[in-house]
Amino acid sequence: MIRSEEILHTVEMIQKENLDVRAVTMGISLLDCHRADAASTCQAIREKIRKHACQLVPVCEAISAEYAIPVVNKRIAVTPIALVGAGFDVDGFVEIAKALDDAASDVGIDILGGFSADVSSGMTCGDQALIDAIPRALTSTQKVCASVNVGTTRSGINMDAVVQLGQTIKDLAEGSAESGGFAAAKFVVFTNQPGDNPFMAGAIHGVGQPEVVINVGVSGPGVIARALQRRIDQAGEQKLGLHDLADEIKQTAFRVTRSGELIGRQVARALNVPFGVVDLSLAPTPNVGDSVGEIMQILGVDAIGAPGSTAIIAMLNDAVKKGGTFASQSVGGLSGAFIPVCEDQALANAVRDDTLGLEKLEAMTSVCSVGLDMVALPGSVDAATLSAIIADEMAIGMINGKTTAVRVIPVPGKEAGEFVSFGGLFGESAIARVRNVGKSSRFVAFGGKIPAPIHSLKN
């Protein structure tokens, strides 16, 4: 039975603490849309997305109004387009990106993910054509996001792809210089990419998923922060241990996840499609009071990036997973704590104040749910250094058997300490300093493959 005080507490979380459902994402399989030529494939893609997603936005809005829980973004994730467009050239893949963008606009969603490929074990001709198309595809569309999975714990890291993608990021940024390199914010490189992640820019509808499915991403760092502050204030003279605060996070994550699952299941029922997973990640926004960085400060670091920051993220990530898993029948995606610098005001301020650097961010990614996310870098950073940054992050994911990702934006014409704003949920930040630029070229030039770790041999 749901008690009245729980209902009132949830209402307060919505009204005062930035509780929302960050994303309702419809996954759609496009495997049956491949045709003999790109034009026919594009037409099939448009028709299928319109067929399945035409009611997604109005249904989300109706259910959001009924339950008074905001749904911030309505999104679509599709089958990795390298599979759908196999056999086409670069121009064909660019046309598919434009068709996806058109379909996304037609159904009124905010953003679409899945212009993607998995090259962890090697690269097909279709994979190569898609990667070559990414700069044109993302600079000529508004809503399309791209991702490439370059490694897994089972297969190792494809360094040939990593080398290429450093240049891809440079090309994206330079091709959108008028917007501060924003196109690079729509592209992410993964190791161990999940096939049911509702968060962008890395959402895909993975192989093995249903024909159509609804996945939900819940948020709530503001709710967690307020719950922790209340617990600390109420304790008074009573001594609290970190285990007490971890328990508070766990209980709050339970309530947040319950709200997300309720909305997701109602949307799926109304659309007559299966419900997939709740991704219970704490995804911050640039809004004041909706920050993972603020949680770190409440938990005792006076400067984000100070010693102890990594331990706090580890505790937060674990407690969120424990509370959310108990609240949902099916937890998936990434699930944990995100640390996207531009999208989190406290983290962005820490970069501005030079208390949080790239090296500490990398350490924190070893225990959070994603990786180096929305980090603005100097535009002068060369492609080889970007590739080496990717390689370091991919190695963390491969060795630890977790998802890691890199979404960095080398801002054209700007250097460390200067400021860039992308607007909306993408946020703003000072540009982080990169040490030892240009000192990794010989390593990157080897290419080849970093072999999988011994613990991948589990059969």
Backbone torsions as a table, in degrees:
resi	resn	phi	psi	omega
1	MET	NA	138.4	176.7
2	ILE	-87.7	120.9	-177.2
3	ARG	-81.8	153.0	-175.9
4	SER	-60.7	-36.4	-179.5
5	GLU	-66.7	-29.5	176.4
6	GLU	-68.5	-39.0	177.6
7	ILE	-63.1	-46.5	-179.9
8	LEU	-63.2	-37.9	179.0
9	HIS	-64.7	-41.3	179.2
10	THR	-65.7	-40.6	176.9
11	VAL	-59.3	-43.4	178.5
12	GLU	-63.1	-39.1	178.2
13	MET	-60.2	-38.3	-179.0
14	ILE	-72.9	-46.4	-172.1
15	GLN	-75.7	-34.5	-169.4
16	LYS	-118.2	-14.2	-168.5
17	GLU	-125.7	17.8	174.0
18	ASN	66.0	26.2	174.6
19	LEU	-69.3	130.9	174.5
20	ASP	-155.0	168.7	165.9
21	VAL	-92.7	109.6	-171.8
22	ARG	-66.6	-36.3	-177.7
23	ALA	-153.9	132.0	162.8
24	VAL	-106.1	116.5	-173.7
25	THR	-117.5	122.7	175.2
26	MET	-91.2	120.6	173.7
27	GLY	-90.3	132.4	-178.3
28	ILE	-130.0	126.9	175.2
29	SER	-78.2	128.4	177.1
30	LEU	-111.3	14.7	-176.1
31	LEU	-60.5	-30.8	-178.3
32	ASP	-87.3	8.5	-179.0
33	CYS	-94.5	-5.9	-179.6
34	HIS	-66.8	131.7	178.4
35	ARG	-126.8	-177.8	-175.3
36	ALA	-69.5	-23.8	-179.5
37	ASP	-139.0	165.0	-174.8
38	ALA	-66.2	-39.1	-177.7
39	ALA	-61.7	-44.0	179.4
40	SER	-68.3	-36.9	177.1
41	THR	-63.1	-43.2	178.7
42	CYS	-60.4	-41.9	179.5
43	GLN	-64.1	-42.8	178.4
44	ALA	-63.3	-38.5	178.7
45	ILE	-63.5	-47.5	179.6
46	ARG	-58.5	-46.3	-176.9
47	GLU	-63.7	-40.8	-177.2
48	LYS	-70.4	-42.1	178.7
49	ILE	-64.3	-43.0	178.3
50	ARG	-62.4	-40.4	-178.9
51	LYS	-60.8	-48.3	-172.5
52	HIS	-87.4	-28.2	-171.5
53	ALA	-108.3	4.5	-174.7
54	CYS	-62.1	-27.2	-178.7
55	GLN	-103.8	2.5	-174.6
56	LEU	-60.0	-50.2	-177.0
57	VAL	-65.5	-51.0	179.6
58	PRO	-61.8	-35.2	178.2
59	VAL	-66.4	-44.9	178.2
60	CYS	-59.7	-43.0	-178.5
61	GLU	-66.8	-38.9	179.7
62	ALA	-65.8	-44.0	-178.6
63	ILE	-72.3	-35.9	174.9
64	SER	-59.6	-43.5	179.0
65	ALA	-67.4	-39.4	-178.4
66	GLU	-62.6	-41.2	-176.5
67	TYR	-100.0	-1.5	179.1
68	ALA	57.3	34.2	174.9
69	ILE	-115.3	115.8	-177.1
70	PRO	-62.4	138.4	169.8
71	VAL	-110.4	108.7	-169.3
72	VAL	-73.6	-44.8	-175.7
73	ASN	-131.6	139.5	171.6
74	LYS	-113.3	125.4	-168.7
75	ARG	-136.0	166.5	174.7
76	ILE	-130.6	138.9	170.0
77	ALA	-120.5	137.0	-177.0
78	VAL	-121.5	165.8	174.8
79	THR	-51.6	136.8	177.7
80	PRO	-46.7	122.0	-170.2
81	ILE	-66.7	-20.7	174.8
82	ALA	-59.2	-31.2	177.6
83	LEU	-77.9	-41.7	-177.0
84	VAL	-68.7	-36.7	-176.6
85	GLY	-100.6	16.4	-178.4
86	ALA	-52.5	129.6	-179.9
87	GLY	100.6	-13.8	179.4
88	PHE	-88.9	160.1	177.7
89	ASP	-90.1	-174.5	-177.0
90	VAL	-59.2	-43.6	180.0
91	ASP	-60.8	-38.0	178.7
92	GLY	-63.3	-40.8	178.8
93	PHE	-68.1	-36.3	176.8
94	VAL	-63.8	-39.7	177.6
95	GLU	-62.9	-38.9	177.4
96	ILE	-63.4	-41.4	178.1
97	ALA	-59.1	-41.9	179.4
98	LYS	-67.2	-36.3	176.8
99	ALA	-65.5	-40.2	176.4
100	LEU	-62.4	-41.4	179.8
101	ASP	-64.4	-42.4	177.8
102	ASP	-61.3	-46.3	-178.6
103	ALA	-64.3	-39.8	177.8
104	ALA	-61.2	-41.9	177.6
105	SER	-66.8	-39.7	-179.0
106	ASP	-59.7	-39.8	-176.7
107	VAL	-93.9	-2.1	170.8
108	GLY	81.5	16.1	179.9
109	ILE	-78.6	167.2	-177.1
110	ASP	-82.8	-38.1	-172.2
111	ILE	-161.5	154.6	-176.5
112	LEU	-133.1	131.9	178.4
113	GLY	-115.6	154.8	176.6
114	GLY	131.0	2.1	171.8
115	PHE	-76.7	79.8	-158.6
116	SER	-142.2	164.6	176.2
117	ALA	-150.8	153.1	172.8
118	ASP	-113.7	112.0	-176.5
119	VAL	-120.0	24.0	-173.9
120	SER	-61.6	-31.7	-179.1
121	SER	-105.2	-3.4	-177.3
122	GLY	150.9	175.8	-171.7
123	MET	-127.1	125.8	174.3
124	THR	-84.5	172.4	175.6
125	CYS	-62.2	-38.2	178.1
126	GLY	-64.9	-41.4	176.5
127	ASP	-59.0	-45.9	-178.4
128	GLN	-63.3	-42.1	179.8
129	ALA	-64.5	-39.7	178.6
130	LEU	-63.9	-45.9	180.0
131	ILE	-60.7	-42.9	178.1
132	ASP	-62.7	-27.8	-177.2
133	ALA	-84.0	-16.2	-171.6
134	ILE	-56.1	-47.5	-179.2
135	PRO	-58.0	-45.7	178.9
136	ARG	-68.7	-39.7	-176.3
137	ALA	-63.7	-43.5	-175.1
138	LEU	-82.5	-25.7	177.6
139	THR	-83.5	-14.9	-179.6
140	SER	-105.1	4.3	178.3
141	THR	-127.7	163.5	-178.4
142	GLN	-103.1	-37.8	-168.3
143	LYS	-111.2	-6.7	-173.1
144	VAL	-85.9	134.3	174.8
145	CYS	-116.3	151.8	-176.5
146	ALA	-127.2	154.7	175.7
147	SER	-152.4	153.2	174.4
148	VAL	-135.1	127.1	175.6
149	ASN	-92.8	115.4	-173.3
150	VAL	-105.5	-4.1	-177.9
151	GLY	-160.1	159.0	170.4
152	THR	-143.2	163.0	176.3
153	THR	-64.1	-30.8	-179.1
154	ARG	-79.5	-30.0	-171.7
155	SER	-113.9	-11.3	-177.4
156	GLY	91.0	-163.3	-175.8
157	ILE	-119.0	127.9	178.1
158	ASN	-82.5	95.5	-176.0
159	MET	-73.0	-25.3	174.7
160	ASP	-60.7	-41.4	177.3
161	ALA	-68.3	-40.4	179.8
162	VAL	-59.2	-41.8	178.6
163	VAL	-60.2	-45.1	-180.0
164	GLN	-63.8	-39.0	-171.4
165	LEU	-75.2	-24.3	170.6
166	GLY	-59.2	-42.5	178.0
167	GLN	-70.0	-35.6	177.7
168	THR	-58.6	-44.3	179.6
169	ILE	-62.8	-42.6	176.6
170	LYS	-60.0	-44.1	-179.1
171	ASP	-65.1	-39.8	177.8
172	LEU	-61.7	-47.2	-177.9
173	ALA	-64.1	-46.6	-177.7
174	GLU	-68.8	-30.3	178.0
175	GLY	-74.3	-10.4	178.3
176	SER	-130.1	37.6	-175.7
177	ALA	-59.4	-31.7	-178.2
178	GLU	-65.5	-19.6	178.1
179	SER	-112.8	25.0	178.0
180	GLY	75.4	21.2	-178.5
181	GLY	80.9	25.0	-171.5
182	PHE	-57.9	-30.3	-178.7
183	ALA	-56.8	-31.7	178.5
184	ALA	-66.4	-22.9	177.7
185	ALA	-72.6	-11.3	179.0
186	LYS	-99.8	13.6	-176.7
187	PHE	-132.9	136.3	-178.0
188	VAL	-140.2	142.8	177.4
189	VAL	-107.6	133.0	-173.4
190	PHE	-120.7	153.9	152.8
191	THR	-119.3	139.5	-178.6
192	ASN	56.8	48.5	-179.4
193	GLN	-66.4	127.4	177.2
194	PRO	-77.5	151.0	-179.0
195	GLY	-92.7	5.1	-177.3
196	ASP	-132.8	27.5	-177.3
197	ASN	-81.2	121.8	179.6
198	PRO	-85.1	-4.3	-175.7
199	PHE	-93.5	143.5	178.7
200	MET	-95.6	152.7	17.9
201	ALA	-95.8	7.5	-170.6
202	GLY	-101.8	15.5	-179.2
203	ALA	-72.8	133.2	170.6
204	ILE	-136.5	161.6	171.2
205	HIS	-102.2	95.1	-168.6
206	GLY	-69.8	158.0	173.7
207	VAL	-61.0	134.7	-176.3
208	GLY	100.2	-6.4	176.9
209	GLN	-84.5	162.9	176.1
210	PRO	-63.5	171.0	177.5
211	GLU	-56.8	-46.9	176.4
212	VAL	-139.5	143.6	-177.6
213	VAL	-154.0	153.7	174.3
214	ILE	-109.6	122.1	172.1
215	ASN	-115.7	147.6	-175.5
216	VAL	-124.2	138.0	172.9
217	GLY	-113.3	117.3	177.5
218	VAL	-97.3	161.9	-177.5
219	SER	-124.9	-133.1	174.1
220	GLY	109.8	24.9	175.3
221	PRO	-61.9	-32.1	176.9
222	GLY	-63.8	-38.4	178.7
223	VAL	-65.6	-44.9	178.6
224	ILE	-61.4	-44.2	-178.8
225	ALA	-60.9	-45.3	-178.9
226	ARG	-67.0	-38.1	179.0
227	ALA	-63.2	-42.5	179.1
228	LEU	-65.3	-43.2	-179.0
229	GLN	-64.0	-40.0	177.2
230	ARG	-61.1	-45.3	-178.3
231	ARG	-61.7	-41.7	179.6
232	ILE	-67.0	-43.0	-179.5
233	ASP	-65.2	-39.7	-177.7
234	GLN	-72.2	-24.7	-176.1
235	ALA	-66.4	-30.6	179.2
236	GLY	57.0	-121.0	-179.6
237	GLU	-79.4	-13.8	-179.4
238	GLN	-66.2	134.8	-179.2
239	LYS	-83.1	125.5	176.5
240	LEU	-101.2	139.2	171.2
241	GLY	-100.1	164.5	177.4
242	LEU	-60.8	-28.2	177.2
243	HIS	-65.3	-33.3	175.8
244	ASP	-66.5	-42.0	-179.8
245	LEU	-70.5	-35.3	175.2
246	ALA	-62.1	-38.1	178.4
247	ASP	-66.1	-36.8	177.1
248	GLU	-64.5	-42.0	176.6
249	ILE	-60.6	-44.3	-178.1
250	LYS	-60.4	-46.6	-179.1
251	GLN	-66.1	-38.7	179.6
252	THR	-69.3	-40.7	177.5
253	ALA	-60.8	-33.1	176.3
254	PHE	-59.4	-48.0	-178.1
255	ARG	-66.8	-40.5	179.0
256	VAL	-61.2	-45.2	-177.6
257	THR	-66.4	-38.5	176.6
258	ARG	-56.7	-43.4	-179.6
259	SER	-63.0	-43.6	179.8
260	GLY	-65.2	-41.5	179.9
261	GLU	-65.8	-38.3	177.1
262	LEU	-57.3	-50.3	-179.2
263	ILE	-63.3	-45.7	-177.9
264	GLY	-60.9	-43.9	-178.7
265	ARG	-68.6	-34.8	178.4
266	GLN	-69.1	-40.3	176.6
267	VAL	-63.1	-46.4	179.9
268	ALA	-60.7	-41.5	179.7
269	ARG	-64.1	-44.0	-178.7
270	ALA	-64.9	-33.2	-179.5
271	LEU	-90.3	-5.9	-180.0
272	ASN	59.6	45.7	175.1
273	VAL	-130.2	161.0	-179.8
274	PRO	-66.1	150.0	170.2
275	PHE	-92.3	133.5	-176.7
276	GLY	-96.1	-90.7	-173.4
277	VAL	-135.8	160.5	163.9
278	VAL	-103.2	122.0	170.0
279	ASP	-93.2	111.5	-171.0
280	LEU	-94.9	33.7	-179.2
281	SER	-69.5	143.1	169.7
282	LEU	-81.7	101.0	-178.4
283	ALA	-105.9	109.0	-176.5
284	PRO	-73.8	169.1	171.7
285	THR	-129.4	168.8	177.6
286	PRO	-69.4	-6.0	-179.0
287	ASN	-65.9	143.0	173.7
288	VAL	-62.9	134.8	179.3
289	GLY	86.6	9.3	-179.1
290	ASP	-131.5	56.9	-165.3
291	SER	-133.2	133.4	170.4
292	VAL	-68.5	-36.0	177.1
293	GLY	-58.6	-38.5	178.3
294	GLU	-64.0	-37.7	176.2
295	ILE	-59.8	-41.5	178.9
296	MET	-60.1	-40.3	179.7
297	GLN	-67.7	-40.9	177.7
298	ILE	-61.9	-33.6	-178.6
299	LEU	-84.4	7.0	163.3
300	GLY	116.7	3.6	173.7
301	VAL	-98.8	125.6	-177.8
302	ASP	-75.7	-21.0	175.9
303	ALA	-135.5	121.9	179.4
304	ILE	-63.5	127.6	-174.0
305	GLY	107.6	-13.0	176.8
306	ALA	-67.1	160.4	174.8
307	PRO	-51.6	135.9	-174.6
308	GLY	106.4	-18.8	-177.1
309	SER	-62.3	-41.5	-179.8
310	THR	-66.5	-40.7	179.3
311	ALA	-62.8	-39.0	178.9
312	ILE	-64.5	-44.4	178.8
313	ILE	-62.4	-38.4	178.1
314	ALA	-62.0	-45.2	179.7
315	MET	-64.9	-43.2	-179.8
316	LEU	-62.4	-46.7	-179.0
317	ASN	-59.5	-45.0	-178.1
318	ASP	-66.7	-44.9	-177.6
319	ALA	-66.2	-38.3	177.6
320	VAL	-62.6	-44.0	179.4
321	LYS	-63.1	-43.0	-177.8
322	LYS	-64.3	-46.4	-179.8
323	GLY	-67.2	-42.4	-178.7
324	GLY	-69.1	-37.9	-179.5
325	THR	-62.6	-39.1	179.0
326	PHE	-68.3	-25.3	-174.8
327	ALA	-86.6	-16.6	-171.4
328	SER	-126.1	148.5	175.0
329	GLN	-76.0	-23.1	-175.5
330	SER	-148.7	97.0	176.5
331	VAL	-95.4	138.3	-179.2
332	GLY	-154.9	-152.1	-179.6
333	GLY	64.3	-128.8	-178.3
334	LEU	-100.4	-55.4	173.5
335	SER	59.5	111.2	178.7
336	GLY	150.3	-134.7	-178.7
337	ALA	-122.4	127.1	175.3
338	PHE	-90.8	150.2	173.2
339	ILE	-131.0	61.6	178.6
340	PRO	-80.7	111.4	-167.4
341	VAL	-60.0	-53.1	-176.6
342	CYS	-64.2	-26.8	-175.6
343	GLU	-90.8	2.7	-177.4
344	ASP	-130.3	111.6	-172.4
345	GLN	-59.8	-40.3	-179.0
346	ALA	-66.5	-40.4	177.0
347	LEU	-65.5	-42.6	179.1
348	ALA	-62.0	-40.1	177.7
349	ASN	-64.1	-35.6	179.5
350	ALA	-66.9	-36.9	174.9
351	VAL	-65.9	-42.3	177.8
352	ARG	-59.2	-40.5	-177.7
353	ASP	-82.9	-1.7	178.9
354	ASP	63.8	26.4	171.1
355	THR	-90.9	-18.6	-179.5
356	LEU	-121.5	112.4	179.9
357	GLY	-111.2	175.7	-176.9
358	LEU	-61.0	-37.1	-177.8
359	GLU	-66.3	-42.1	178.5
360	LYS	-69.7	-37.2	174.9
361	LEU	-58.9	-43.1	179.3
362	GLU	-61.9	-41.1	177.5
363	ALA	-61.7	-41.3	-179.8
364	MET	-66.8	-29.7	179.6
365	THR	-67.7	-18.3	179.4
366	SER	-70.5	-15.0	-177.9
367	VAL	-127.3	0.9	176.2
368	CYS	-96.5	-172.5	-172.5
369	SER	-93.4	-7.2	178.3
370	VAL	-134.5	-105.6	-174.8
371	GLY	-173.1	-146.7	177.1
372	LEU	-72.6	105.5	-167.3
373	ASP	-125.0	125.5	177.9
374	MET	52.7	54.2	178.2
375	VAL	-105.5	119.5	177.1
376	ALA	-82.1	129.7	-177.9
377	LEU	-121.3	161.1	176.5
378	PRO	-59.6	140.5	179.7
379	GLY	-65.5	-18.2	-178.5
380	SER	-80.7	-8.7	179.8
381	VAL	-63.1	129.0	-175.2
382	ASP	-79.8	164.0	-175.7
383	ALA	-62.4	-37.6	-178.9
384	ALA	-64.9	-39.0	177.2
385	THR	-65.9	-40.8	175.7
386	LEU	-59.8	-41.7	178.8
387	SER	-63.2	-39.8	179.4
388	ALA	-67.6	-36.4	174.7
389	ILE	-62.0	-43.2	177.0
390	ILE	-60.8	-46.1	-177.3
391	ALA	-59.3	-43.7	179.0
392	ASP	-59.4	-45.2	-177.4
393	GLU	-69.4	-38.5	178.1
394	MET	-64.4	-35.5	179.0
395	ALA	-64.9	-37.3	176.7
396	ILE	-59.8	-44.1	179.9
397	GLY	-68.2	-43.1	-177.8
398	MET	-63.9	-48.0	-175.7
399	ILE	-68.9	-36.9	-175.8
400	ASN	-92.5	1.2	177.9
401	GLY	63.0	35.0	-179.0
402	LYS	-128.8	165.6	174.6
403	THR	-76.3	130.8	168.2
404	THR	-131.7	155.9	-176.6
405	ALA	-149.8	159.4	175.8
406	VAL	-130.5	120.7	171.6
407	ARG	-131.6	95.2	-177.9
408	VAL	-119.8	152.2	-177.1
409	ILE	-126.6	101.0	173.0
410	PRO	-75.7	107.0	-169.6
411	VAL	-80.0	114.3	-176.2
412	PRO	-58.9	132.6	174.5
413	GLY	79.9	3.5	-179.1
414	LYS	-124.4	154.2	-176.8
415	GLU	-123.5	174.4	-177.3
416	ALA	-54.0	136.1	179.6
417	GLY	93.6	-22.4	174.9
418	GLU	-74.8	173.7	-168.9
419	PHE	-117.7	143.9	174.6
420	VAL	-138.7	142.3	178.3
421	SER	-127.1	130.3	178.9
422	PHE	-105.5	-14.3	176.1
423	GLY	82.9	157.6	176.1
424	GLY	59.3	-144.6	-179.7
425	LEU	-68.8	-15.5	-179.6
426	PHE	-76.2	-20.7	168.1
427	GLY	75.0	-155.5	-174.7
428	GLU	-157.3	161.5	-178.3
429	SER	-170.0	159.1	162.6
430	ALA	-70.5	157.9	-178.3
431	ILE	-87.5	128.2	-175.4
432	ALA	-75.0	148.9	177.5
433	ARG	-80.4	139.5	174.8
434	VAL	-114.8	117.9	179.6
435	ARG	-83.6	153.1	172.9
436	ASN	59.7	39.0	176.6
437	VAL	-61.6	137.1	177.4
438	GLY	80.5	6.4	-176.9
439	LYS	-100.8	10.5	-177.4
440	SER	-120.4	8.7	-172.9
441	SER	-62.3	-39.0	-178.5
442	ARG	-66.9	-38.2	176.7
443	PHE	-62.3	-49.5	-177.0
444	VAL	-63.3	-34.8	-175.4
445	ALA	-64.3	-21.3	178.0
446	PHE	-62.3	-37.2	-177.3
447	GLY	61.1	-144.6	179.2
448	GLY	75.4	-135.9	-174.5
449	LYS	-144.9	137.9	169.5
450	ILE	-88.5	117.5	-173.1
451	PRO	-64.7	156.5	177.6
452	ALA	-66.1	150.9	178.8
453	PRO	-70.9	159.7	-176.9
454	ILE	-60.3	-32.1	-177.6
455	HIS	-73.5	0.3	173.6
456	SER	-75.4	-15.8	-177.4
457	LEU	-85.6	78.7	-172.8
458	LYS	-104.2	-7.2	-177.0
459	ASN	-72.7	NA	NA
